């Protein structure tokens, strides 16, 4: 979307020129949108966006507790209650992602094929209370 100088009334172009400019700008926007969607899809193949957002929130609540403790204060009960809820929800999310059709199960299967792995990626996670 190039910047062009203002046009005086006596320098007006034909409608076709303006339509071509609009068409070029729309084409550029479509190409940029396609590229954005490709990057997003590629990133979500490893970590779904829902999980990334959940983990950011989990981390934020965790940081709130430390913010209180840095000041020598005990975090309020409602923040600890939220951490308990997040703990259970994270376990539920992990169970779903590691289920046979889940995103993490697919990644784990791909990782297990690498003969140079340091760790065993074939084992299933155990979810204990």
ZADOVEX-649026 format. One record per residue: residue in one letter; x, y, z of N, C-alpha, C in turn. Coordinates in steps of 0.1 Angstrom, whole numbers, plus 5000, padded with zeros to 4 digits. Atoms other than C-alpha are relative to their C-alpha. Layout:
AXYZXYZXYZ/...
end
This chain:
X500849895000500050005000500950125000/X499149895001502150274987499450135003/X500449864997501950634998500250084987/X499949915012501250874969499650145004/X500349864997501051244969498650034996/X501449965003497651414969499950054985/X500249975014496251474934499150125000/X500849885002494951814924498849964991/X501250035008491451834907500349984985/X499750015014493051884873500849884996/X499150125002495251574877499249875003/X500750124997492451324884500249904990/X499850115009492850984869498749944996/X501250065004490350764852499649905011/X500550104990488150524873500849874999/X499350125001490050234859501450005008/X498849994993493350354874499849985015/X500350024985491750384909499649865003/X500450144997490150044906501349904999/X498850085001493549894896500850015013/X499349974987495150054927499349925011/X500850074990492349914949500249854999/X499950145003492649574933501449965005/X498750034996496449574939500150005016/X500050004985495949674976499349885006/X500750124995493349404981500849884998/X499250125003495549144965501149995011/X499050004990498349244989499549965014/X500650044987496049215019499749855000/X500350145001494948875008501249915002/X498750074999498548755004500550015014/X499549994986499448885039499149925009/X500950084992496348725054500349854998/X499650145002497348385038501249975007/X498750034993500848415052499849995015/X500350004985499448495087499349875003/X500750134997497148195086500949884999/X499050115001499947965074500950005012/X499250004988502148075103499249965012/X500950044988499248035128499749855000/X500250145001498447695115501249915003/X498750074997502047585117500350005015/X499849994985502347715153499049915007/X501050084993499147545163500149854998/X499750155001500347205150500849955012/X499250044988502647195180499350035013/X500749964988500747385207498750074995/X501349945003497047465202499950145007/X500149874995496247835207499350005013/X500750014988493747745234500949975012/X499150044989496547585255501050115003/X499149894998498947865249499450115008/X500649904992496448115262499749965014/X500250054986495547895292501250015008/X498850004993499147865301500550145004/X499749864997499648235299499250055012/X500949974989496748285323500549935013/X499550084989498048015346501350075006/X498849934996501448185347499850135006/X500349874995499948525353499549985015/X500550024986498048395384501149955009/X498950054992501148215396500950125004/X499249884997503048545393499450105010/X500849924990500348725413500449965014/X499750064987501048495442501550055004/X498649964997504848575440500050155002/X500049864998504048945438499650045014/X500449984985502348925472501149965009/X499050054991505048715487501350085000/X498849915000507848955475499850115009/X500349894991506149215496499849965014/X500150054986506048985526498549985004/X501450024998502248935522499549874996/X500650135004500148625521499050034989/X501049985011498148605488498649975005/X501350034995494448615493499549864996/X500550135002492448295495499549984986/X500650025013490648355462501049984989/X498950035010493948355443500549865001/X499650144999494948025458498849914995/X501150085005491447895450500049994985/X499950005015491947995414501249914995/X498950085004495347825413499649855001/X500550134999493547505425499249964988/X500850025011491047535398500849984987/X499150015012493747595372500849875000/X499350124999495647295384499249884995/X500950115005492647065378499750024986/X500349985014491847225345501249964991/X498850035008495447185333500149854999/X499950145000495346815342498949954989/X501050045009492046785322500450034985/X499549975013493546965292501149914995/X498950095004496646755292499549864997/X500650135003494546435293499450004986/X500649995013492646555263501150004989/X499049985010495746655244500949874998/X499250125001497546325251499149884997/X500850115004494546115242500449974985/X499650055013495045915210499950104988/X500349915011493546185188500550145003/X499749874996494946475207501350064994/X498949945007497546725194501349965006/X498750044993500246625220500349864996/X499750145003499846255212500649994986/X499450005014500546325175501450055001/X498649954999503646525184500949905007/X499250104993504746255208500449894991/X499750115009504445985181501150044990/X498949955009506546205157501350005007/X498749994993509146265184500649865003/X499550144996509345885193500749944988/X499450065012510445815157501550044999/X498649955001513746005162500949905008/X499250104993516445745171501050075009/X499049934992518646015187499450075012/X500749944989516146115214500849975013/X499450024987517646155249499049935009/X501050054991514346065266499049914992/X501050095005511645805260498750074998/X501249935002508645975243498949904996/X501150095003506645655238499149975013/X500850034988505445635274498950105002/X501249924998502045765284500250085014/X500049934987501646035311499149935010/X500950054989500145915344499550125007/X500749894994497646155359499549955014/X500450044986497546105397499450125007/X500649894992495546315422501050075008/
end
